[in-house]
């Protein structure tokens, strides 16, 4: 990956719908070589997808909960069941396996605290936990989907 690829990626992270001609102009290429670079970045998996980012409030899921989960079991069958459970609940938008006291961290988006409780009830019907702790975001101070490219 060279500097032009990084500049292309930076532009696409800002606006994935930007016309190829405009990206090419900004990175100093003609459209065909620019498009080929983008296709190569997609083929290599650097670009995983191009998506639209939605406004949570406008689509009715303005409450964000972060849920710390501790499991009483660290076994492959428990993990498979947990993975299936969280993948089957649309309101759970991110899940991370963690180091430290928390085993898993979930990000859940819902319209209300009552809706969060309904998601929580659905989840605990599917899987057993040793401990679950929830926190609700009061204010979003920084949020970006753009990855830093200085390490690429």
Backbone as a printed PyTorch tensor [residue, N CA C, xyz], in Angstrom:
tensor([[[  0.8530,  -1.1740,   0.0000],
         [  0.0000,   0.0000,   0.0000],
         [  0.8990,   1.2370,   0.0000]],

        [[  0.6290,   2.1450,  -0.9110],
         [  1.4320,   3.3640,  -0.9960],
         [  0.6010,   4.5720,  -0.5490]],

        [[  1.2070,   5.7420,  -0.6570],
         [  0.5590,   6.9770,  -0.2000],
         [ -0.7360,   7.2500,  -0.9690]],

        [[ -0.7780,   6.9580,  -2.2620],
         [ -2.0120,   7.1770,  -3.0300],
         [ -3.1310,   6.2720,  -2.5240]],

        [[ -2.8040,   5.0160,  -2.2410],
         [ -3.8180,   4.1070,  -1.6910],
         [ -4.3610,   4.6540,  -0.3660]],

        [[ -3.4610,   5.1510,   0.4850],
         [ -3.9010,   5.7130,   1.7700],
         [ -4.7860,   6.9320,   1.5600]],

        [[ -4.4490,   7.7690,   0.5950],
         [ -5.2840,   8.9520,   0.3110],
         [ -6.6490,   8.5380,  -0.2380]],

        [[ -6.6650,   7.5250,  -1.1010],
         [ -7.9330,   6.9950,  -1.6190],
         [ -8.7830,   6.4770,  -0.4560]],

        [[ -8.1690,   5.7100,   0.4310],
         [ -8.9040,   5.1590,   1.5780],
         [ -9.4390,   6.2650,   2.4860]],

        [[ -8.6420,   7.2960,   2.7000],
         [ -9.0970,   8.4150,   3.5320],
         [-10.3300,   9.0700,   2.9150]],

        [[-10.3060,   9.2780,   1.6050],
         [-11.4560,   9.8850,   0.9270],
         [-12.6850,   8.9830,   1.0090]],

        [[-12.4960,   7.6850,   0.7830],
         [-13.6280,   6.7570,   0.8460],
         [-14.2000,   6.6480,   2.2540]],

        [[-13.3400,   6.7790,   3.2780],
         [-13.8470,   6.7520,   4.6540],
         [-14.6920,   7.9830,   4.9550]],

        [[-14.4130,   9.0850,   4.2840],
         [-15.2190,  10.2950,   4.4580],
         [-16.5350,  10.2010,   3.7010]],

        [[-16.4740,   9.6400,   2.4910],
         [-17.6620,   9.5710,   1.6380],
         [-17.4890,   8.4440,   0.6280]],

        [[-18.0530,   7.2840,   0.9350],
         [-17.8650,   6.1280,   0.0530],
         [-18.6230,   6.2670,  -1.2630]],

        [[-19.5100,   7.2560,  -1.3510],
         [-20.2500,   7.4780,  -2.5930],
         [-19.5830,   8.5320,  -3.4880]],

        [[-18.4120,   9.0100,  -3.0720],
         [-17.7130,  10.0130,  -3.8760],
         [-17.4250,   9.4340,  -5.2640]],

        [[-17.7170,  10.1790,  -6.3150],
         [-17.4610,   9.6800,  -7.6700],
         [-15.9750,   9.3710,  -7.8860]],

        [[-15.7220,   8.3230,  -8.6440],
         [-14.3480,   7.9120,  -8.9510],
         [-13.5610,   9.0740,  -9.5560]],

        [[-14.1900,   9.8220, -10.4330],
         [-13.4900,  10.9440, -11.0810],
         [-13.0040,  11.9560, -10.0440]],

        [[-13.7940,  12.2020,  -9.0170],
         [-13.3970,  13.1600,  -7.9830],
         [-12.2790,  12.5920,  -7.1130]],

        [[-12.3670,  11.3230,  -6.7710],
         [-11.2880,  10.6900,  -6.0050],
         [-10.0020,  10.7540,  -6.8160]],

        [[-10.0830,  10.3850,  -8.0780],
         [ -8.9140,  10.3910,  -8.9600],
         [ -8.2960,  11.7860,  -9.0320]],

        [[ -9.1400,  12.8060,  -9.1770],
         [ -8.6420,  14.1880,  -9.2450],
         [ -7.8890,  14.5470,  -7.9690]],

        [[ -8.4620,  14.1720,  -6.8280],
         [ -7.8450,  14.5580,  -5.5560],
         [ -6.5450,  13.8100,  -5.2550]],

        [[ -6.3690,  12.6240,  -5.8270],
         [ -5.1270,  11.8790,  -5.5690],
         [ -4.1480,  11.9480,  -6.7430]],

        [[ -4.5090,  12.6590,  -7.7980],
         [ -3.5920,  12.8620,  -8.9110],
         [ -3.4920,  11.6920,  -9.8670]],

        [[ -4.6240,  11.0180, -10.1070],
         [ -4.6760,   9.9090, -11.0590],
         [ -5.7930,  10.1630, -12.0580]],

        [[ -5.7820,   9.4080, -13.1430],
         [ -6.9530,   9.4030, -14.0100],
         [ -7.9290,   8.3710, -13.4460]],

        [[ -9.1520,   8.3630, -13.9500],
         [-10.2150,   7.5310, -13.3720],
         [ -9.9190,   6.0390, -13.4290]],

        [[ -9.4100,   5.5400, -14.5520],
         [ -9.1950,   4.0920, -14.6890],
         [ -8.1760,   3.5440, -13.6890]],

        [[ -6.9830,   4.1410, -13.5580],
         [ -6.0510,   3.6240, -12.5550],
         [ -6.5750,   3.7720, -11.1240]],

        [[ -7.3190,   4.8320, -10.8740],
         [ -7.9080,   5.0200,  -9.5460],
         [ -8.9170,   3.9120,  -9.2600]],

        [[ -9.7950,   3.6460, -10.2050],
         [-10.7860,   2.5820, -10.0440],
         [-10.0990,   1.2320,  -9.8370]],

        [[ -9.0100,   0.9900, -10.5620],
         [ -8.2760,  -0.2710, -10.4150],
         [ -7.6780,  -0.3950,  -9.0160]],

        [[ -7.1680,   0.6890,  -8.4760],
         [ -6.6310,   0.6740,  -7.1070],
         [ -7.7440,   0.3470,  -6.1010]],

        [[ -8.9040,   0.9470,  -6.2960],
         [-10.0320,   0.6750,  -5.3950],
         [-10.4380,  -0.7860,  -5.5000]],

        [[-10.5110,  -1.3050,  -6.7110],
         [-10.8550,  -2.7320,  -6.8990],
         [ -9.8180,  -3.6340,  -6.2310]],

        [[ -8.5420,  -3.2780,  -6.3250],
         [ -7.4930,  -4.0590,  -5.6730],
         [ -7.6210,  -4.0050,  -4.1500]],

        [[ -7.9530,  -2.8420,  -3.6290],
         [ -8.1530,  -2.6990,  -2.1830],
         [ -9.3610,  -3.5110,  -1.7170]],

        [[-10.3790,  -3.5940,  -2.5570],
         [-11.5410,  -4.4340,  -2.2320],
         [-11.1750,  -5.9130,  -2.3200]],

        [[-10.4840,  -6.2960,  -3.3770],
         [-10.1220,  -7.7070,  -3.5810],
         [ -9.1990,  -8.2230,  -2.4830]],

        [[ -8.3320,  -7.3560,  -1.9710],
         [ -7.4040,  -7.7710,  -0.9170],
         [ -8.0500,  -7.7600,   0.4650]],

        [[ -9.2720,  -7.2410,   0.5510],
         [ -9.9680,  -7.2110,   1.8310],
         [ -9.6980,  -5.9770,   2.6720]],

        [[ -8.8740,  -5.0530,   2.1760],
         [ -8.6410,  -3.8050,   2.9100],
         [ -9.9670,  -3.0470,   3.0190]],

        [[-10.6880,  -2.9510,   1.9100],
         [-12.0480,  -2.3910,   1.9270],
         [-12.9870,  -3.5740,   2.0790]],

        [[-13.6230,  -3.6680,   3.2500],
         [-14.5200,  -4.7950,   3.5190],
         [-15.9110,  -4.5620,   2.9480]],

        [[-16.3820,  -3.3170,   2.9950],
         [-17.7310,  -3.0040,   2.5200],
         [-17.8550,  -1.4960,   2.3700]],

        [[-18.8290,  -1.0920,   1.6150],
         [-19.1950,   0.3270,   1.5280],
         [-20.6310,   0.4180,   2.0020]],

        [[-20.8470,   1.2360,   3.0210],
         [-22.1560,   1.2740,   3.6700],
         [-22.6280,   2.7110,   3.8680]],

        [[-23.9070,   2.8420,   4.1960],
         [-24.4710,   4.1300,   4.5900],
         [-24.5330,   4.1660,   6.1120]],

        [[-24.0830,   5.2510,   6.7070],
         [-24.1610,   5.4210,   8.1540],
         [-25.4430,   6.1790,   8.4720]],

        [[-26.2670,   5.5950,   9.3160],
         [-27.5760,   6.1620,   9.6250],
         [-27.5490,   6.9310,  10.9320]],

        [[-28.4580,   7.8720,  11.0710],
         [-28.6230,   8.6320,  12.3020],
         [-29.5100,   7.8290,  13.2510]],

        [[-28.9730,   7.4600,  14.4160],
         [-29.6970,   6.6140,  15.3670],
         [-31.0350,   7.2250,  15.7800]],

        [[-31.0330,   8.5060,  16.0940],
         [-32.2690,   9.1730,  16.5180],
         [-33.3400,   9.1160,  15.4280]],

        [[-32.9350,   9.3730,  14.1960],
         [-33.8970,   9.4360,  13.0920],
         [-34.4530,   8.0710,  12.7170]],

        [[-33.7490,   6.9950,  13.0710],
         [-34.2900,   5.6570,  12.8030],
         [-34.8320,   5.0110,  14.0820]],

        [[-34.9320,   5.8100,  15.1470],
         [-35.6330,   5.3640,  16.3460],
         [-34.8490,   4.5240,  17.3310]],

        [[-33.5220,   4.5580,  17.2680],
         [-32.7200,   3.8080,  18.2440],
         [-31.6980,   4.7380,  18.9060]],

        [[-32.2000,   5.7440,  19.5880],
         [-31.3500,   6.7770,  20.1730],
         [-30.7340,   6.4380,  21.5130]],

        [[-31.0670,   5.2990,  22.1000],
         [-30.4800,   4.8940,  23.3830],
         [-29.3960,   3.8500,  23.1100]],

        [[-28.1950,   4.1190,  23.6020],
         [-27.0800,   3.1900,  23.4450],
         [-26.6950,   2.6450,  24.8060]],

        [[-26.6630,   1.3170,  24.9020],
         [-26.2410,   0.6390,  26.1320],
         [-24.9550,  -0.1220,  25.8550]],

        [[-24.0440,  -0.0570,  26.8120],
         [-22.8420,  -0.8760,  26.7840],
         [-22.9950,  -1.9050,  27.8940]],

        [[-22.8930,  -3.1620,  27.5250],
         [-23.1830,  -4.2460,  28.4520],
         [-21.9240,  -5.0880,  28.6360]],

        [[-21.4700,  -5.1600,  29.8870],
         [-20.3250,  -6.0000,  30.2420],
         [-20.8510,  -7.3360,  30.7240]],

        [[-20.3130,  -8.3980,  30.1380],
         [-20.7690,  -9.7490,  30.4570],
         [-19.5980, -10.5470,  31.0040]],

        [[-19.8550, -11.2510,  32.1050],
         [-18.9050, -12.2490,  32.5980],
         [-19.5940, -13.5990,  32.5110]],

        [[-18.8700, -14.5670,  32.0150],
         [-19.4230, -15.9010,  31.8910],
         [-18.8800, -16.7940,  33.0000]],

        [[-19.6670, -17.7420,  33.3920],
         [-19.2030, -18.7240,  34.3550],
         [-18.5040, -19.8890,  33.6930]],

        [[-18.6110, -19.9580,  32.3710],
         [-18.0210, -21.0660,  31.6080],
         [-17.1720, -20.5280,  30.4690]],

        [[-16.0090, -21.0940,  30.3370],
         [-15.1470, -20.7740,  29.1990],
         [-14.9670, -22.0690,  28.4180]],

        [[-15.9840, -22.3680,  27.6100],
         [-15.9780, -23.6130,  26.8460],
         [-16.4640, -23.3280,  25.4330]],

        [[-16.0080, -24.1290,  24.4960],
         [-16.3460, -23.9320,  23.0830],
         [-17.8480, -23.9910,  22.8450]],

        [[-18.5550, -24.9090,  23.5100],
         [-19.9970, -25.0120,  23.2860],
         [-20.7260, -23.7740,  23.8090]],

        [[-20.2710, -23.2190,  24.9500],
         [-20.8820, -21.9860,  25.4770],
         [-20.6500, -20.8430,  24.5050]],

        [[-19.4200, -20.7170,  24.0000],
         [-19.0970, -19.6440,  23.0620],
         [-19.9190, -19.7600,  21.7860]],

        [[-20.1080, -20.9540,  21.2700],
         [-20.9180, -21.1500,  20.0600],
         [-22.3620, -20.7290,  20.3190]],

        [[-22.8910, -21.0960,  21.4710],
         [-24.2650, -20.7260,  21.8220],
         [-24.3880, -19.2130,  22.0090]],

        [[-23.4170, -18.6070,  22.6670],
         [-23.3990, -17.1580,  22.8690],
         [-23.3280, -16.4330,  21.5300]],

        [[-22.4330, -16.8880,  20.6570],
         [-22.2770, -16.2690,  19.3360],
         [-23.5800, -16.3300,  18.5510]],

        [[-24.2190, -17.4660,  18.5590],
         [-25.5020, -17.6120,  17.8730],
         [-26.5510, -16.6810,  18.4790]],

        [[-26.5740, -16.5790,  19.8010],
         [-27.5610, -15.7290,  20.4780],
         [-27.3880, -14.2640,  20.1120]],

        [[-26.1630, -13.7410,  20.1930],
         [-25.9620, -12.3120,  19.9220],
         [-26.1370, -11.9880,  18.4420]],

        [[-25.7870, -12.9220,  17.5760],
         [-25.9890, -12.6800,  16.1390],
         [-27.4660, -12.6500,  15.7710]],

        [[-28.2950, -13.2730,  16.5830],
         [-29.7210, -13.3330,  16.3110],
         [-30.5230, -12.1750,  16.8790]],

        [[-29.8600, -11.2150,  17.4990],
         [-30.5610, -10.0570,  18.0810],
         [-30.0530,  -8.8020,  17.3810]],

        [[-30.8890,  -8.2160,  16.5330],
         [-30.4690,  -7.0830,  15.7060],
         [-30.0260,  -5.8700,  16.5120]],

        [[-30.6050,  -5.6690,  17.6830],
         [-30.2640,  -4.5000,  18.5000],
         [-28.8370,  -4.5710,  19.0410]],

        [[-28.2570,  -5.7620,  19.0980],
         [-26.8580,  -5.9030,  19.4960],
         [-26.0170,  -5.6550,  18.2470]],

        [[-25.3660,  -4.4950,  18.1990],
         [-24.6730,  -4.0920,  16.9780],
         [-23.1690,  -4.3350,  17.0110]],

        [[-22.5980,  -4.5260,  18.2070],
         [-21.1800,  -4.8380,  18.3170],
         [-20.9750,  -5.7530,  19.5120]],

        [[-20.0310,  -6.6950,  19.3740],
         [-19.6710,  -7.6150,  20.4560],
         [-18.1650,  -7.8290,  20.4030]],

        [[-17.5200,  -7.6980,  21.5650],
         [-16.0820,  -7.8900,  21.6540],
         [-15.7560,  -8.8660,  22.7800]],

        [[-14.8150,  -9.7680,  22.5350],
         [-14.2530, -10.5910,  23.5990],
         [-13.1340,  -9.7720,  24.2150]],

        [[-13.1240,  -9.6780,  25.5360],
         [-12.2570,  -8.7450,  26.2310],
         [-11.2210,  -9.4550,  27.0910]],

        [[-10.1770,  -8.7380,  27.4300],
         [ -9.2540,  -9.1800,  28.4710],
         [ -9.6920,  -8.4800,  29.7730]],

        [[ -9.2190,  -8.9770,  30.8890],
         [ -9.5570,  -8.3480,  32.1630],
         [-10.7900,  -8.9690,  32.7950]],

        [[-11.4730,  -8.2050,  33.6230],
         [-12.6040,  -8.7210,  34.3930],
         [-13.8490,  -8.9770,  33.5470]],

        [[-14.0240,  -8.2200,  32.4860],
         [-15.1580,  -8.4070,  31.5870],
         [-14.7700,  -9.4200,  30.5190]],

        [[-15.6240, -10.4050,  30.2980],
         [-15.3440, -11.3920,  29.2530],
         [-15.7880, -10.8940,  27.8760]],

        [[-16.9660, -10.2590,  27.8300],
         [-17.5090,  -9.7620,  26.5620],
         [-18.1240,  -8.3910,  26.7920]],

        [[-17.9940,  -7.5260,  25.7920],
         [-18.6030,  -6.2030,  25.8250],
         [-19.5430,  -6.0960,  24.6390]],

        [[-20.7880,  -5.7420,  24.9150],
         [-21.8080,  -5.6190,  23.8800],
         [-22.2360,  -4.1670,  23.7560]],

        [[-22.4850,  -3.7390,  22.5380],
         [-23.0930,  -2.4320,  22.2890],
         [-24.4860,  -2.7010,  21.7460]],

        [[-25.4650,  -2.1280,  22.4160],
         [-26.8690,  -2.3570,  22.0620],
         [-27.5190,  -1.0080,  21.7950]],

        [[-28.2710,  -0.9060,  20.6950],
         [-29.0070,   0.3220,  20.3870],
         [-30.4990,   0.0090,  20.3740]],

        [[-31.2550,   0.8550,  21.0790],
         [-32.6910,   0.6590,  21.2540],
         [-33.3800,   2.0160,  21.3620]],

        [[-34.7120,   2.0360,  21.2810],
         [-35.4150,   3.3130,  21.4050],
         [-35.6170,   3.7730,  22.8480]],

        [[-35.5250,   2.8640,  23.8350],
         [-35.8430,   3.2400,  25.2120],
         [-35.2270,   2.2390,  26.1900]],

        [[-35.2590,   2.5930,  27.4440],
         [-34.7830,   1.6870,  28.4900],
         [-35.6690,   0.4360,  28.5300]],

        [[-36.9650,   0.6160,  28.3530],
         [-37.8750,  -0.5340,  28.3270],
         [-37.5290,  -1.4750,  27.1730]],

        [[-37.1820,  -0.9130,  26.0360],
         [-36.7790,  -1.7480,  24.8930],
         [-35.4670,  -2.4660,  25.1930]],

        [[-34.5580,  -1.7850,  25.9070],
         [-33.3220,  -2.4510,  26.3280],
         [-33.6560,  -3.6460,  27.2130]],

        [[-34.5600,  -3.4550,  28.1520],
         [-34.9200,  -4.5520,  29.0570],
         [-35.4880,  -5.7340,  28.2690]],

        [[-36.2660,  -5.4560,  27.2350],
         [-36.8130,  -6.5390,  26.4100],
         [-35.6840,  -7.3060,  25.6960]],

        [[-34.6750,  -6.5780,  25.2020],
         [-33.5210,  -7.2250,  24.5680],
         [-32.7730,  -8.0590,  25.6060]],

        [[-32.5670,  -7.4890,  26.7790],
         [-31.8880,  -8.2050,  27.8640],
         [-32.6260,  -9.4980,  28.2040]],

        [[-33.9420,  -9.4350,  28.3100],
         [-34.7380, -10.6290,  28.6250],
         [-34.5980, -11.6890,  27.5290]],

        [[-34.6110, -11.2530,  26.2700],
         [-34.4180, -12.2020,  25.1620],
         [-33.0500, -12.8600,  25.2480]],

        [[-32.0320, -12.0790,  25.5830],
         [-30.6740, -12.5990,  25.6400],
         [-30.5100, -13.6170,  26.7610]],

        [[-31.0100, -13.3030,  27.9550],
         [-30.7910, -14.2240,  29.0760],
         [-31.6380, -15.4850,  28.9630]],

        [[-32.6550, -15.4720,  28.1110],
         [-33.4010, -16.7070,  27.8440],
         [-32.5860, -17.6640,  26.9850]],

        [[-31.6290, -17.1080,  26.2240],
         [-30.8500, -17.9220,  25.2940],
         [-29.5350, -18.4200,  25.8820]],

        [[-29.0020, -17.7200,  26.8940],
         [-27.6530, -18.0420,  27.3810],
         [-27.5230, -17.6550,  28.8500]],

        [[-26.7340, -18.4350,  29.5970],
         [-26.4890, -18.1530,  31.0140],
         [-25.2240, -17.3210,  31.1760]],

        [[-25.2880, -16.3540,  32.0950],
         [-24.1390, -15.5020,  32.4100],
         [-23.8740, -15.5540,  33.9080]],

        [[-22.6220, -15.3200,  34.2950],
         [-22.2850, -15.1900,  35.7030],
         [-22.6460, -13.7980,  36.1970]],

        [[-22.4670, -12.7810,  35.3200],
         [-22.7400, -11.4010,  35.7100],
         [-22.9630, -10.5610,  34.4590]],

        [[-23.9070,  -9.6500,  34.5430],
         [-24.1810,  -8.7140,  33.4620],
         [-24.3030,  -7.3250,  34.0780]],

        [[-23.5490,  -6.3550,  33.5340],
         [-23.6080,  -4.9810,  34.0020],
         [-23.8620,  -4.0840,  32.8040]],

        [[-24.8430,  -3.1920,  32.9360],
         [-25.1970,  -2.3120,  31.8230],
         [-24.9310,  -0.8630,  32.1860]],

        [[-24.4710,  -0.1140,  31.2040],
         [-24.3100,   1.3250,  31.3290],
         [-24.9050,   1.9750,  30.1000]],

        [[-25.4780,   3.1530,  30.2740],
         [-26.1370,   3.8430,  29.1750],
         [-25.3850,   5.1180,  28.8250]],

        [[-25.1590,   5.3280,  27.5360],
         [-24.4580,   6.5190,  27.0710],
         [-25.3320,   7.7400,  27.3120]],

        [[-24.7650,   8.7470,  27.9560],
         [-25.4750,   9.9960,  28.1950],
         [-25.1770,  11.0230,  27.1130]],

        [[-23.9650,  10.9580,  26.5680],
         [-23.5550,  11.9070,  25.5420],
         [-22.4970,  11.2410,  24.6760]],

        [[-22.5720,  11.4890,  23.3920],
         [-21.5660,  10.9730,  22.4580],
         [-20.5620,  12.0930,  22.2100]],

        [[-19.3400,  11.9010,  22.6700],
         [-18.3280,  12.9430,  22.5560],
         [-17.5180,  12.7890,  21.2770]],

        [[-17.1800,  11.5670,  20.9260],
         [-16.4780,  11.3080,  19.6680],
         [-16.9780,   9.9980,  19.1080]],

        [[-17.2120,  10.0030,  17.8170],
         [-17.5680,   8.7670,  17.1200],
         [-17.1100,   8.9020,  15.6860]],

        [[-16.3770,   7.9090,  15.2490],
         [-15.9460,   7.8880,  13.8600],
         [-15.8740,   6.4360,  13.4020]],

        [[-16.0760,   6.2420,  12.1460],
         [-15.8490,   4.9220,  11.5660],
         [-14.5340,   4.9050,  10.8090]],

        [[-13.8810,   6.0860,  10.6880],
         [-12.6410,   6.2030,   9.9420],
         [-11.4870,   5.6400,  10.7760]],

        [[-10.7590,   4.7020,  10.1910],
         [ -9.5890,   4.1230,  10.8460],
         [ -8.3620,   4.9910,  10.5620]],

        [[ -7.4270,   5.0670,  11.5150],
         [ -6.1860,   5.7950,  11.2310],
         [ -5.3730,   5.0460,  10.1860]],

        [[ -4.8610,   5.7630,   9.2100],
         [ -4.1620,   5.1220,   8.0930],
         [ -2.6520,   5.2740,   8.1710]],

        [[ -2.1420,   5.9470,   9.1860],
         [ -0.6950,   6.1460,   9.2730],
         [  0.0590,   4.8660,   9.6010]],

        [[ -0.6420,   3.7660,   9.9490],
         [ -0.0020,   2.4800,  10.2160],
         [ -0.0850,   1.5310,   9.0160]],

        [[ -0.8560,   1.9220,   8.0150],
         [ -1.0780,   1.0380,   6.8670],
         [  0.1460,   0.9610,   5.9780]]])
